[in-house]
């Protein structure tokens, strides 16, 4: 396994001006990234081995950032191991090199990740105490689109077009990833939604999903689910979503894919095990 180097630095050191000559994974860490829209939080930026400012790179934005790279900060003690998975795929020339921006969650995670539409339907729901409070997903997306992405594009050598900009998450992170693509289709060209927590607020988001999809052939949508524990409840919802995609003209295996993982549960271990699947779908060379 490659060594992960976590680098803390001030803004004036943040732009690498030369090409990396080694094969170590490099992760820049911004411990308290400020925002006018949401609470400050840690941001980590993975640079692929050989990163060079002479080239431009795709970017994947990932939620629950403390789980993405580092098992010592992960909720469960198991990380998604995204950096090493990308490096393995790069060695096989299976994907395009990409930066990964890991956005840490906060105690307001549920309110930041729950889509705020359809608003009237959500207001009608009786919710558990953990859901009490203002839904903040629209503010969270403004933070991503209007503050974080401009910083990343201004600091690193990135391709800024939607076809090179992706968003990914698991569980509630899957919901907010899909919502981000629907609200900002001119920013995000693809979303990967692992073990999407469709049952949130009794599945009301699916109604909004059906009426607000981008046109088929313009974006990439990846979904998956397991069959154990919390994931065992997801298949009926996912089948409904798949039916909507088919009715809207999406083509399975081309601009959309749904995968079922028999025997897998709702955990970082399960998502790390299959992380290569969404990466191949979003970043695959196709040649």
N, C-alpha and C positions, 0 to 999 in steps of 0.2 A: 504493500500500500504506500502511495506517495505521501510524503510529509506535507502537512498543511502549515503554511506560514501565515500567521495573522499579524498584519502590520497596522499599527496605530500611527496616524500622522495628521498634521494640520493641513488646511486646504491648499496652501501654496506648495506642498509636496505631493499633492494628490494626482497630478498628471504625469504618468511615466513618459519619458521623452526618448526612450530607446527600446530596442528589441530585447526580449528575454532570451538568454542563450542556454538556459537550463530547462530541465523537465519537471521542476517542482511546481506544484499548485500554489498560486499566490492569491491571498484573500486580503483585501483592504477592509479595515473596520472603522466605521464612523459611530462612536459610542452613543452619541446623543444628537441625532439628526433633527433639526428644528422644523416646525411646520406652523403655518397660520391656521390650518384646518383641523389638525388632530394633535394628540399628545406627542411629544418627542419620543424617539425610539432608536434602537440600534439598527444600523444598516451595514450589511456585509456584501462586498463585491468580489466575486470570483473572477480571476483572469486566467484564461487557459494557458497552458505551457506554450512558450513561444510567442506570447502576446507582443505585438509590435505596433507602434503608432503609425507605421507606414500602411497598415491594413485597417479595414473597418470590419466590425463584428456585429452579429446578431445579438440580441439581448433577451433574456428571460427574467421576468419579475416573479418572485416566489414569496408567498405568504408564510406565516409561522416560521420566520427566518431563523429562530434559535434551533430549529430542528433540521435545518437544511444541510449543514456541513459538520457540525461539531457535536459529538455525543455527550460532551461534558456540559453543554448548555441545553441539550434536547430535553423535552418534557419527559420522555421515557428512558433516557440514557442511551437511546439508539438514534442515530442520525440517518437522514435520507442518503447520505454519502454521494451527493450530486456531483461534486467536483471529481471524485475518482471515477464515477460512472461516465462522465463526459470524457475524461482522459482515455478511458478504455475504448470508447467508441471512436474517438479521434485517431487512436493508434490503428484501428481497423479501417480508417477513412470512411466510416459509415455516416458521419454527420458533419455539418459545418461547424467550425469553432464558434463559440458564443460566450458572452459574459453572463453571469447569473447574479442578480441583485436580490439578496435575501432580506426581507423586511420583517423585523421582529414584531410579534404581536404584543399587546398590552392587556391589562385587566379588563379593557373594554372590547376584547376580541369579538364576542358574539354580536355586539351592537355595531361594530365596524364591518363585520363580514356578512351580516344579514342584509340582503337586498331590500331597499326601501319601497320597491314596487312589487305588486300593486298596492299602493298605500292604503286605500280604503278597505281592501280585504284584510290587510294586516291589522288595521285598527280594530276590526271586529273580533279578532282572535283573543281568547283567554290564554294568558301566557304564564309560565313559571316565573318566580321571583328573579331568577338569573337573567331573564330577558327584559326586565323592567328598565325603562329609560328611553331616551331618544335614540332611534336608529341612526347610526352615523356613517352608513356605507357611502352615501353621496359625498360626504366630507372626506372620507378615506380615499375615494377615487380622485377627488380633486387634488389631494395631497400627492397621489401617485402621478397624475397626468401633468399637473401644473407646477409642482415643486421638485419631486424626486426625479422624474424622467429628464427634465431640462438640466438638472445637475449632472446626471449620469452622462447625457449626451455632450455636455460641455466639458466634462472632466476626462472622459475616456473616448477612445476611437471607435465609434459605433455607427452602425447603419440605422438611420432614424425612421425609415419608412415602416408602415404597418406590417408589410409582408416580412419584416425582419424583427418585429417586436412582439413578444409573446408573454403570456401570464399563466401562472400555474399554482395550484393549491390542492389540498386534500380536505375532505369533510366540509366544514363551513368555508374553508379556503377554496373549495371547488365551486361553491355557490358564488362567492364574490369574484372569482376569476371569470365565470360566465357572464355575470352582471357587468363586469368591466368591459368585456368585449362588446356586449350589447349596447352599453351606454356610450362607448368610445370606439366605434368600429374603425374610425379614421386614425386611431392610435395603435390598437392591438389587432394584429392579423391572425392570431390563434390563441386558443385557451386550452389548457389541459386540466381536467377536473377529475381527480382521483377520489373514489369513494364519496361522491357528492352527497351531502346531507339533504336530500330532497324533502324529507319529512318535516323540516323546520317550518313552524307555523302551519302545520297540516298540509304542506305541499303547495301553498298558494302561489309560490314563485313560478311554478310551471305554467300557470295561466298567463303571466306576463311574458314568459319565455316564448310561448306560442305566437304571440302577436308582435314580437319585436326582434326577431332574428334577422341578421344581415342576409342579403341575397345569397343563394347557394353559389358555390364556385369562387367566392371572394375571401373566405376565411376558413381556418382549420379548427375543428372541434374534436377534442379527445375526451372520452368518458371511460371509466372503468368502475368495477365494484367486486367485492368478494362475496362470500356466502356464509361467513361465520360472524357471530356476535352482532354488533351494530350493523354491519354490512348486510346481514341477512334480511333486513327490512327494505333494502334499496331496489331490488329487482323490479317490483311492480311499477315504481315511479320511473325507473330508467327505461322500461319498456314503453311507457307512455311518451317519454321524451324522444325515444328512437322513432316512434310512430309519427310524431310531429315533424321530426327532421325529414323523414321519408316523404311526408305529404308536402313539405315545402320545397322538395327538389334536391335535397342533399343526397350525395352518393356515398354509401358506405365504402370505406377503404380509400377514398379520395379526399373529400373535404370534411369527412366525419368518420369516426370510428368509435365503437363501444366494445370493450373487452370484459369478459367475465372470468374471474379467477377463483376456481373451485377450491374450497378449503381455506381460503385466505380471510383474514379478519381485518379489523379497523385499527391499524397500528402502524407506527413508523417502520417497524420491521417488514411488514407486508409491502409498504410503499417503496421502501429502499430496494426490496427484492425485484420489483418490476419497474424501477425508475427508467430503465433503458427504453421501455415501450413508448411513453410519451415523448421522450427526447428524440427517438427515431422518427416519430410521426411529425413532430414540429420542425426538426432540424435535418432530417434525412436528405442526403444529396440527390436521391432520385435519378442517379445516372449509373 
